[in-house]
Amino acid sequence: MPKSEYAKAGVDYTVMEPFKMAMIEAGKKTLKFPNKRGVFINEDATHAHGAVFEYKGSQPHIWCQTQEDLGNKNWIAEWMYEQTGKTYYNSIAIDTALIVVNDVIAQGALPVVFTDQLEASESAWYGDEKRAKDYANGLLKICEEVGMALPAGESASCTYLINPKAPVRSIATLSGSVTGIVAPKEKLITGKNLQAGDHIIGVASSGLHANGISLVIKKAMELPDKFLTKLPNGNTLGEEALIPTKSYVRLMEILQENNAEIHALLPGTGDGVGKIAFDKRSYAYRVHSWLPVPPLMRYFRESLGVPLIDCLKTFNWGVGYYIYTPARQAEKIIALGAKAGYSLADIGVVEAGNRQTIFEPENISLPPPGE
């Protein structure tokens, strides 16, 4: 059958359809995942035009919704796919979901509904069945792990808008929205209770997560072997960069189940370690100890010569989440986190003073985000 005029213009639904079907099939398998939180998806109204759901629990509740974009991380996956034949899109799907989920839980909300959005540089991007299957399976896996449904989404071909930087030839931007529930509503965390004397608990990251990727791409592409460069631990730079983001949902669940007192929660994302000084009030954040720094980040500092302050203001430096809590709660939170399989450490304290992060392990002070 000859191509339609629309297909000749860059939007070929016949090529895109297998990807859409893979996503629909994966989505159908997720619909009951949020039931454990009292949230039920109306299965008679699952289609491309939206998601219908309701809370059937008995507790007063409120909702939280967050939208996020993955950024440039899947550019590395595309480069590695062309070079190695492995798509890495199972991991990329996890990143796409968790960059939103880990923001939602910062309010004390637990994720229940996820909708994703893709905008590809050409319809042919969707035609790769291997990539499509890996992406759909990755979303199914992470939806089951964190307890949320994928009842709707969007995939578009934006030939005139999306243009990947060479040598990657075809790509899609990845983003999503997560709705979380706070039940009972008293579990809402706003950060207003943050105060001098609070302890800062750091939770170990799995690696880069999805921040600092532009710097990683720039530096990697300057190397002779680029993302196939071997790191001291034996992994390639690309493999290390594509380790998926860690979910902190189970950590939040166990803290809530045990009534841990939390004054603020903060995902370790943009602005790196400097983000610790997130609150705009006059507090200094004295960091006296730290968790292990992941191999890729050490490589950028020790082998590629990236200045320390750039590392600390770009990468999470090994801490993917921060919990601000009264001193009397610190040991309890660390023990509960360990029970849930996380590595936590009491890394610092909030003090009255000029807003900054005092990073004592490296004897350096970091300005707050945006400075």
C-alpha positions as CSV (number, residue, x, y, z in Angstrom):
1,M,0.0,0.0,0.0
2,P,1.5,3.4,-1.0
3,K,2.3,5.9,1.8
4,S,-0.3,8.5,2.6
5,E,0.5,12.1,2.2
6,Y,0.6,12.5,6.0
7,A,3.2,9.7,6.2
8,K,5.3,11.4,3.5
9,A,5.1,14.5,5.7
10,G,6.7,12.6,8.6
11,V,3.8,11.1,10.5
12,D,3.2,7.4,9.7
13,Y,0.7,5.8,12.0
14,T,1.2,2.4,10.4
15,V,4.8,2.5,11.7
16,M,3.9,3.9,15.1
17,E,1.0,1.4,15.7
18,P,3.1,-1.5,17.1
19,F,4.7,0.7,19.7
20,K,1.3,2.0,20.7
21,M,-0.1,-1.5,21.0
22,A,2.9,-2.6,23.2
23,M,2.2,0.3,25.5
24,I,-1.5,-0.4,25.7
25,E,-0.8,-4.1,26.6
26,A,1.7,-3.1,29.3
27,G,-0.7,-0.5,30.6
28,K,-3.6,-3.0,30.9
29,K,-1.4,-5.2,33.3
30,T,-0.9,-2.2,35.6
31,L,-4.5,-1.2,36.3
32,K,-4.8,-3.0,39.7
33,F,-1.5,-1.9,41.1
34,P,-2.8,1.1,43.0
35,N,-5.7,-0.8,44.6
36,K,-3.5,-1.4,47.7
37,R,-3.8,2.3,48.3
38,G,-7.5,2.4,47.9
39,V,-7.3,3.8,44.3
40,F,-9.2,2.1,41.5
41,I,-9.0,2.7,37.8
42,N,-12.2,2.6,35.8
43,E,-11.4,-0.1,33.3
44,D,-14.3,0.8,31.1
45,A,-12.8,4.2,30.4
46,T,-9.2,3.3,29.6
47,H,-8.3,4.9,26.3
48,A,-6.0,7.5,24.8
49,H,-8.1,10.4,26.0
50,G,-7.5,10.2,29.7
51,A,-7.7,8.1,32.9
52,V,-10.7,7.8,35.2
53,F,-10.0,6.7,38.8
54,E,-11.4,7.1,42.3
55,Y,-10.4,6.6,45.9
56,K,-12.5,4.0,47.7
57,G,-10.7,4.1,51.0
58,S,-12.1,5.6,54.2
59,Q,-9.5,8.2,55.1
60,P,-9.6,11.9,54.4
61,H,-7.2,12.4,51.6
62,I,-5.6,14.9,49.2
63,W,-3.9,14.5,45.8
64,C,-0.5,15.6,44.5
65,Q,0.4,15.8,40.8
66,T,3.9,16.3,39.3
67,Q,5.2,16.6,35.8
68,E,8.8,16.0,34.8
69,D,11.0,15.5,31.7
70,L,13.8,12.9,31.6
71,G,16.1,15.3,29.8
72,N,19.1,14.0,27.8
73,K,19.7,10.6,29.3
74,N,18.2,8.5,26.5
75,W,20.6,10.2,24.1
76,I,23.3,8.0,25.7
77,A,21.0,5.0,25.4
78,E,20.6,5.7,21.7
79,W,24.4,6.0,21.2
80,M,25.0,2.7,23.1
81,Y,22.2,1.0,21.1
82,E,23.9,1.9,17.8
83,Q,27.3,0.7,19.1
84,T,26.4,-2.4,21.1
85,G,22.9,-3.6,19.9
86,K,21.5,-3.3,23.5
87,T,18.7,-0.8,23.8
88,Y,18.9,0.1,27.5
89,Y,15.3,1.2,27.2
90,N,14.1,-1.0,30.0
91,S,16.3,1.1,32.3
92,I,15.3,4.3,30.5
93,A,11.6,3.6,31.2
94,I,12.4,3.2,34.9
95,D,14.2,6.6,34.8
96,T,11.3,8.3,33.0
97,A,8.8,7.1,35.6
98,L,11.0,7.6,38.7
99,I,12.2,11.2,37.9
100,V,8.5,12.0,38.5
101,V,7.7,9.5,41.2
102,N,10.7,10.6,43.4
103,D,9.3,14.2,43.2
104,V,5.8,13.2,44.2
105,I,6.9,11.4,47.3
106,A,8.6,14.6,48.5
107,Q,5.2,15.8,49.6
108,G,4.4,12.5,51.5
109,A,2.3,11.3,48.6
110,L,2.4,7.8,47.3
111,P,2.1,7.2,43.5
112,V,-1.1,5.8,42.1
113,V,-1.4,6.9,38.4
114,F,1.3,7.5,35.8
115,T,0.8,8.9,32.3
116,D,3.8,9.1,29.9
117,Q,4.5,11.3,26.9
118,L,6.9,10.6,24.0
119,E,7.7,12.9,21.1
120,A,9.9,11.3,18.5
121,S,12.1,12.9,15.8
122,E,10.5,10.6,13.2
123,S,7.8,7.9,13.1
124,A,10.4,5.3,12.3
125,W,11.7,5.6,15.8
126,Y,8.6,3.8,17.0
127,G,9.1,1.0,14.5
128,D,11.9,-0.6,16.4
129,E,10.2,-3.5,18.1
130,K,13.1,-4.3,20.3
131,R,13.3,-0.8,21.8
132,A,9.5,-0.6,22.0
133,K,9.2,-3.9,23.9
134,D,12.1,-3.0,26.3
135,Y,10.5,0.4,27.1
136,A,7.0,-1.1,27.7
137,N,8.4,-3.9,29.9
138,G,10.4,-1.3,31.9
139,L,7.3,0.7,32.6
140,L,5.4,-2.4,33.6
141,K,8.2,-3.4,36.0
142,I,8.5,0.0,37.7
143,C,4.7,0.5,37.9
144,E,4.4,-2.8,39.7
145,E,7.3,-2.0,42.1
146,V,5.9,1.4,43.2
147,G,2.2,0.6,43.0
148,M,0.9,2.8,40.3
149,A,-1.1,2.3,37.1
150,L,-0.3,3.3,33.5
151,P,-3.8,3.9,32.1
152,A,-3.1,6.4,29.4
153,G,-0.2,8.1,27.5
154,E,0.7,9.9,24.4
155,S,3.2,9.2,21.6
156,A,3.7,11.7,18.8
157,S,6.0,12.2,15.8
158,C,7.4,15.7,15.8
159,T,9.7,15.8,12.8
160,Y,9.8,19.6,12.7
161,L,10.6,20.0,16.4
162,I,12.8,17.1,17.6
163,N,16.3,17.0,16.1
164,P,18.9,14.9,18.0
165,K,22.5,16.0,18.0
166,A,24.8,13.8,15.8
167,P,25.9,11.1,15.8
168,V,22.5,10.0,17.2
169,R,20.2,9.9,14.2
170,S,16.7,9.3,15.8
171,I,15.4,9.9,19.3
172,A,12.3,10.7,21.4
173,T,11.9,13.1,24.3
174,L,10.4,11.3,27.3
175,S,8.3,12.8,30.0
176,G,5.4,11.9,32.3
177,S,3.0,12.9,35.0
178,V,2.3,11.2,38.3
179,T,-0.7,11.5,40.6
180,G,0.0,10.6,44.2
181,I,-2.3,10.3,47.1
182,V,-1.8,11.5,50.7
183,A,-4.0,9.4,52.9
184,P,-4.6,10.4,55.6
185,K,-4.1,14.0,54.5
186,E,-2.1,14.7,57.7
187,K,0.8,12.9,56.2
188,L,1.4,15.9,53.8
189,I,4.9,17.2,54.0
190,T,5.4,20.8,53.1
191,G,8.9,21.6,54.5
192,K,7.5,24.4,56.7
193,N,8.5,22.5,59.9
194,L,12.2,22.5,58.9
195,Q,14.2,24.1,61.7
196,A,17.7,24.6,63.1
197,G,18.8,21.5,64.9
198,D,17.2,19.1,62.4
199,H,19.5,16.3,61.2
200,I,20.0,15.6,57.5
201,I,19.8,11.9,56.6
202,G,21.3,11.0,53.2
203,V,20.0,8.0,51.2
204,A,22.4,6.4,48.8
205,S,21.8,6.8,45.1
206,S,22.3,4.1,42.5
207,G,24.4,6.4,40.4
208,L,23.8,9.4,38.2
209,H,20.0,9.0,38.2
210,A,19.1,11.6,35.5
211,N,21.1,14.7,36.4
212,G,24.3,16.0,35.1
213,I,23.8,14.2,31.8
214,S,24.7,17.0,29.5
215,L,28.1,17.2,31.2
216,V,28.5,13.5,31.0
217,I,27.8,13.5,27.2
218,K,30.1,16.4,26.6
219,K,33.1,14.8,28.4
220,A,32.4,11.3,27.1
221,M,32.3,12.4,23.5
222,E,35.8,14.0,23.9
223,L,37.3,10.6,24.8
224,P,38.8,8.3,22.2
225,D,36.4,5.5,23.0
226,K,33.6,7.8,24.0
227,F,31.0,5.8,26.0
228,L,32.8,2.6,25.5
229,T,35.7,3.9,27.7
230,K,36.4,1.4,30.5
231,L,36.2,2.7,34.0
232,P,38.4,1.3,36.8
233,N,35.5,-1.0,38.0
234,G,35.4,-2.7,34.6
235,N,32.1,-1.2,33.4
236,T,32.1,1.1,30.3
237,L,31.3,4.7,30.9
238,G,28.0,4.2,29.0
239,E,27.0,1.2,31.2
240,E,27.7,3.2,34.4
241,A,25.8,6.2,33.1
242,L,22.7,4.1,32.3
243,I,22.3,2.5,35.7
244,P,18.6,3.2,36.4
245,T,17.4,5.6,39.0
246,K,16.6,4.2,42.4
247,S,13.0,4.3,43.7
248,Y,12.5,5.7,47.2
249,V,8.9,4.7,47.4
250,R,9.4,1.7,49.7
251,L,11.4,3.9,52.0
252,M,8.6,6.4,52.2
253,E,6.1,3.7,52.8
254,I,8.0,2.2,55.8
255,L,8.6,5.6,57.3
256,Q,4.9,6.4,57.1
257,E,3.9,3.0,58.4
258,N,6.1,3.6,61.5
259,N,5.0,7.2,62.0
260,A,8.5,8.7,61.5
261,E,8.6,12.4,62.1
262,I,9.8,14.1,58.9
263,H,10.2,17.9,58.5
264,A,11.2,17.9,54.9
265,L,12.0,15.5,52.0
266,L,14.2,16.4,49.1
267,P,15.2,14.4,46.0
268,G,18.9,14.8,45.1
269,T,18.4,16.2,41.6
270,G,19.2,19.5,39.9
271,D,22.1,21.6,41.5
272,G,23.6,18.5,43.1
273,V,24.8,18.7,46.7
274,G,24.1,22.5,46.6
275,K,20.4,21.6,46.6
276,I,20.6,20.7,50.3
277,A,20.1,24.4,50.9
278,F,16.7,24.2,49.2
279,D,14.7,26.2,51.8
280,K,14.8,30.0,51.3
281,R,15.0,30.8,55.0
282,S,18.3,31.7,56.7
283,Y,19.6,28.3,57.4
284,A,23.1,26.8,56.9
285,Y,23.4,23.1,56.2
286,R,26.6,21.7,57.8
287,V,27.5,18.3,56.2
288,H,30.0,16.5,58.3
289,S,30.1,13.1,56.6
290,W,29.0,11.4,53.4
291,L,28.1,8.2,51.6
292,P,30.3,6.4,49.0
293,V,30.7,8.4,45.7
294,P,29.7,6.3,42.7
295,P,32.5,5.2,40.2
296,L,31.4,7.4,37.3
297,M,31.4,10.5,39.4
298,R,34.9,9.7,40.9
299,Y,36.1,9.1,37.4
300,F,35.0,12.6,36.3
301,R,36.8,14.2,39.1
302,E,40.0,12.1,39.4
303,S,40.6,11.2,35.7
304,L,38.8,13.9,33.7
305,G,39.7,16.7,36.0
306,V,36.2,18.2,36.5
307,P,36.6,20.7,39.3
308,L,35.2,19.6,42.6
309,I,32.7,22.5,42.9
310,D,31.3,21.6,39.5
311,C,31.0,17.9,40.5
312,L,29.2,18.9,43.7
313,K,26.9,21.3,42.0
314,T,26.1,19.0,39.0
315,F,26.0,15.4,40.3
316,N,24.1,13.9,43.3
317,W,27.5,12.7,44.4
318,G,26.1,9.5,45.7
319,V,23.1,10.8,47.7
320,G,19.7,10.4,45.9
321,Y,17.4,11.6,48.6
322,Y,17.5,13.7,51.8
323,I,15.4,13.4,54.9
324,Y,15.3,16.3,57.3
325,T,14.2,15.2,60.8
326,P,14.5,16.0,64.5
327,A,17.6,14.7,66.1
328,R,15.7,12.2,68.2
329,Q,14.3,10.5,65.0
330,A,17.6,10.1,63.1
331,E,18.5,6.6,64.4
332,K,14.9,5.3,64.0
333,I,14.8,6.5,60.3
334,I,18.2,5.0,59.5
335,A,17.2,1.6,61.0
336,L,13.8,1.6,59.2
337,G,15.6,2.5,55.9
338,A,18.0,-0.4,56.4
339,K,15.2,-2.7,57.0
340,A,13.6,-1.7,53.7
341,G,16.9,-2.3,51.9
342,Y,18.3,1.2,51.6
343,S,21.7,2.6,52.7
344,L,21.3,5.7,54.9
345,A,23.6,7.9,57.0
346,D,23.3,10.8,59.3
347,I,25.3,13.3,57.2
348,G,24.6,16.7,58.7
349,V,22.7,19.3,60.7
350,V,20.6,22.4,60.0
351,E,21.9,25.6,61.6
352,A,20.9,29.2,61.8
353,G,23.1,31.3,59.5
354,N,23.7,32.4,56.0
355,R,22.0,30.1,53.5
356,Q,24.6,27.7,52.1
357,T,25.8,24.1,52.2
358,I,29.0,23.7,54.2
359,F,30.5,20.5,52.8
360,E,33.1,19.6,55.5
361,P,34.3,16.3,53.8
362,E,35.9,18.5,51.1
363,N,36.3,21.7,53.1
364,I,34.1,23.7,50.7
365,S,31.0,25.9,50.9
366,L,28.4,25.7,48.2
367,P,26.0,28.5,47.3
368,P,22.3,27.6,47.3
369,P,20.4,26.6,44.1
370,G,20.4,29.3,41.4
371,E,23.5,31.1,42.8
